Structure formats: C-alpha cells, structure tokens
Amino acid sequence: MVLYGTIVNGICIIAGTLLGLFFTKIPERYKETIMQGIGLAVILIGLQMGFQTENIVVVLLSLLSGAIIGEGTHLETKLENLGKWIESKVAKPGSTSTVAQGFITASLIFVIGAMSVIGALDGGLRGDHEVLVTKAIIDGFVALVLTTTLGFGVVFSVVPVVLYQGGIALSATQINRWIPQEMLDAFIVEMTATGGLMIVAIGLNLLNLTKIRVANLLPALLTVGFILYISKLF
C-alpha cells in the first residue's frame, strides 16, 4: 500500500496531540522552558541537515529564488489566514487562542525535512515504509510536546502532512520514468540541506530570537531541483 507510511504518520500526530491535551494545564514557566528546549532541538536537527550539502551555491540560490517566489505570492500570509480561519471555526469567540500558531508551527516542522521526502519516495518507489513509520513515531512525540504549549491546533497539521507526503508517494510510483537515479540522489541531498536551514529558522522563531517568514521560503524546496539541473549542465 503506497500510502501506508503517510497514514501511520497522520495517526501518530493525532494520537500525540490527544495525549498532549492532558498536559496543557501545566504552569506557564514549564511550558516556556519546554518550548525553548524544542527550539534548541529543532535548531540542532536543522544544522545536521544543512551540513549535508555538497554544493552550498545551489542551496543559496534555492533559498534566494524561493524567497522571491514566496514573498511574491505571500505564502506566509496565506498560511496564517488559513490558520486564523481554522481558529475562527474551532475557538470560542473572544477567547485567547493559539490554534493558528499551533497549526502553522507544527505543519512547518512536520513537512519540512528529509524524512518526509525520502520516506514518501521509499514508499512509492519500493513499498518500503520504514522511514515514514520512524518519522511517524518522532512526530507523535513532537506533537505531544507542542500541544502542551500551543494547544490542539497542532492536530490540524495532519492535513498538509498527508497531502504533501501522500502526493510525493503517489508521484514516486512513476518518478523513475522522468528523473535519473543520480539526479534524484543529488536532489535529495541539496533539498535536505535547504530544508535544514529552514528548520533552523523555525527553531530561532520558537526561541523568539527573530521572526523569519519561513513559509515564504518553502518554494526553495522546489527551485532546488531546477537550479541543481542547471548546475549539472555546466
């Protein structure tokens, strides 16, 4: 079943969120320290991914082109509006809610990363779901911790995760017809590094050290393939 790993991933995020709801009443100082711990761990993960690059110029050009596209199409604003729309449907009027923040933060953490792409490709190409099942377990624990501080908005991140990974898995069943294996391997390496820098940005945002519009960098995950192809021609 091509979508087995993606479905398991979604179930684990939901389960982690439901468990995390039991711990939302902990004191604010605990939540603050927990969030700082998550931010530091996210930065470490991003740095490990970023250091895998074999061509830093490709990563740089991918981020630059992705930023231009993202800013031009206002991706961050659209994602925030989607989060606020969800919040308006589920939160009590007049109440202070973190539904939008939980949805956006969790979606970016769960979607950006090598395991999403590699796992989905493995599922589609070889029917191997080990990577996505491993990611599902990790995401479940992350969802639990995020929910303790950001609330049940985290659960809505299931939608973009399933659509993103499921789309890659289904496309992967035909990808060998379009892309040589050598190019695919190079793309995964540079996409991993590019995504890693975005994850570092997410960590910095979680620590409230800055406010990087990470969603506006997302097109870089696509432009990295085009730039890598051009670089191979020369």
C-alpha positions in Angstrom: 0.0 0.0 0.0 1.7 3.2 -1.2 0.1 5.5 1.4 0.6 3.2 4.4 3.5 5.2 5.9 1.7 8.5 5.3 -1.4 7.2 7.0 0.6 5.9 10.0 2.3 9.3 10.2 -1.1 11.1 10.4 -2.4 8.7 13.0 0.6 9.3 15.2 0.3 13.1 15.0 -3.3 12.8 16.0 -2.5 10.4 18.9 0.3 12.7 20.1 -1.9 15.7 20.1 -4.6 13.9 22.0 -2.1 12.8 24.7 -0.6 16.3 24.8 -4.1 17.8 25.7 -3.8 16.1 29.1 -0.7 18.2 29.9 -1.9 21.7 28.7 -2.7 22.8 32.3 0.9 22.7 33.4 2.4 26.0 34.7 3.5 28.6 32.2 7.1 28.5 33.3 7.2 24.8 32.4 5.7 25.5 29.0 8.2 28.3 28.3 11.2 26.1 29.2 9.7 23.1 27.2 9.3 25.4 24.2 12.9 26.6 24.5 14.1 23.0 24.6 12.1 22.2 21.5 13.6 25.3 19.8 17.1 24.2 20.6 16.5 20.6 19.4 14.9 21.9 16.2 18.0 24.1 15.5 20.3 21.1 16.0 18.3 19.0 13.6 18.3 21.7 11.1 22.1 22.2 11.4 22.7 18.5 10.9 20.7 18.5 7.8 22.2 21.7 6.5 25.8 20.4 6.8 25.0 17.6 4.4 25.1 19.9 1.4 27.6 19.1 -1.4 27.1 22.4 -3.2 26.4 25.4 -1.0 25.8 27.6 -4.1 22.8 25.5 -5.0 21.4 25.9 -1.5 21.9 29.7 -1.5 20.4 30.2 -5.0 17.5 27.9 -4.0 16.8 30.0 -0.9 17.0 33.3 -2.8 14.7 32.1 -5.6 12.3 30.5 -3.1 12.2 33.7 -1.1 11.4 35.8 -4.2 8.6 33.4 -5.2 7.3 33.1 -1.6 7.2 36.9 -1.0 5.7 37.5 -4.4 2.8 35.0 -3.7 2.5 35.9 0.0 2.7 32.3 1.2 3.2 33.2 4.8 0.2 35.4 4.9 -2.0 32.8 3.2 -0.9 30.2 5.6 -1.6 32.5 8.6 -5.0 33.3 7.1 -5.7 29.6 6.8 -4.7 29.1 10.4 -6.9 32.0 11.6 -9.8 30.6 9.6 -9.4 27.3 11.3 -9.1 29.1 14.6 -12.3 31.0 14.0 -14.2 27.8 13.4 -13.0 25.9 16.5 -12.1 28.6 19.1 -14.6 30.3 21.3 -15.3 33.9 20.2 -13.3 36.5 22.3 -11.0 33.9 23.8 -7.2 33.9 23.5 -6.3 31.0 21.3 -3.1 29.6 19.9 -4.8 27.4 17.3 -3.3 29.2 14.3 0.2 29.2 15.8 0.0 25.5 16.7 -1.2 24.7 13.1 1.5 26.7 11.4 4.4 25.7 13.6 3.5 22.0 13.6 2.9 22.0 9.8 6.3 23.5 9.1 8.1 21.2 11.4 6.4 18.1 10.2 6.5 18.9 6.4 10.0 20.4 6.0 12.7 17.8 6.3 14.4 15.0 4.6 12.4 12.2 6.2 9.2 13.5 4.6 10.6 13.3 1.1 12.8 10.3 1.4 10.2 8.3 3.3 7.5 9.1 0.8 9.8 8.3 -2.1 10.7 4.9 -0.5 7.0 4.2 -0.1 6.2 5.0 -3.7 9.3 3.5 -5.3 10.0 0.4 -3.2 7.0 -0.1 -1.0 9.3 0.4 2.0 7.6 2.4 4.8 10.3 2.2 7.5 11.5 5.8 7.2 7.9 7.2 7.4 7.0 4.9 10.3 10.1 6.1 12.1 9.1 9.7 11.3 5.6 9.0 12.5 6.8 8.0 15.9 9.1 11.1 16.2 6.2 13.3 15.0 3.9 11.8 17.6 6.2 12.8 20.4 6.8 16.2 18.9 3.1 16.7 18.5 2.6 15.8 22.2 5.1 18.3 23.4 3.9 21.1 21.0 0.4 20.5 22.2 1.3 21.1 25.8 2.3 24.7 24.9 0.4 25.5 21.7 -2.8 23.6 22.2 -4.9 21.4 19.9 -4.2 23.5 16.8 -1.3 21.1 16.3 -3.7 18.3 15.2 -4.7 20.3 12.0 -1.1 19.9 10.7 -2.2 16.4 9.7 -3.9 17.8 6.6 -0.8 19.3 4.9 1.4 16.4 6.1 -0.9 13.8 4.5 -1.4 15.8 1.3 2.4 16.5 0.9 3.7 13.1 1.7 0.9 11.3 0.0 1.4 13.4 -3.2 5.1 12.6 -3.2 4.5 8.9 -2.6 1.9 8.6 -5.4 4.1 10.6 -7.8 7.1 8.4 -6.9 5.4 5.4 -8.5 6.2 7.0 -11.8 9.3 9.1 -11.0 11.8 6.7 -12.5 10.4 7.5 -15.9 11.3 11.2 -15.5 14.4 11.6 -13.3 17.6 9.5 -13.4 18.6 8.0 -10.1 21.9 10.0 -9.9 19.9 13.3 -10.3 17.3 12.1 -7.8 20.0 11.3 -5.2 21.7 14.7 -5.7 18.3 16.5 -5.4 17.6 14.7 -2.1 21.0 15.8 -0.7 20.6 19.5 -1.6 16.9 19.6 -0.7 17.7 18.2 2.7 20.3 20.9 3.3 17.9 23.6 2.1 15.2 22.3 4.3 17.6 22.1 7.1 18.3 25.8 7.1 14.5 26.4 7.1 14.3 24.2 10.2 17.0 26.3 11.9 14.8 29.3 11.1 11.8 27.6 12.8 14.0 26.9 15.9 15.0 30.6 16.1 11.4 31.6 15.8 10.4 29.2 18.6 13.1 30.8 20.8 11.6 34.2 19.9 15.1 35.4 18.8 13.7 36.6 15.5 10.7 36.3 13.2 11.7 34.7 9.9 8.9 34.2 7.4 9.7 30.5 6.9 6.6 29.7 4.8 7.8 32.3 2.2 11.0 30.2 1.8 9.1 27.0 1.0 9.3 27.3 -2.8 13.1 26.8 -2.4 12.3 23.1 -1.9 11.1 23.0 -5.5 13.5 25.5 -7.1 16.4 23.5 -5.7 15.7 20.8 -8.3 15.7 23.3 -11.2 18.9 25.0 -10.0 20.6 21.7 -9.5 19.7 20.6 -13.0 21.1 23.9 -14.5 24.3 23.4 -12.4 24.7 19.9 -13.8 24.6 21.3 -17.4 27.6 23.4 -16.7 
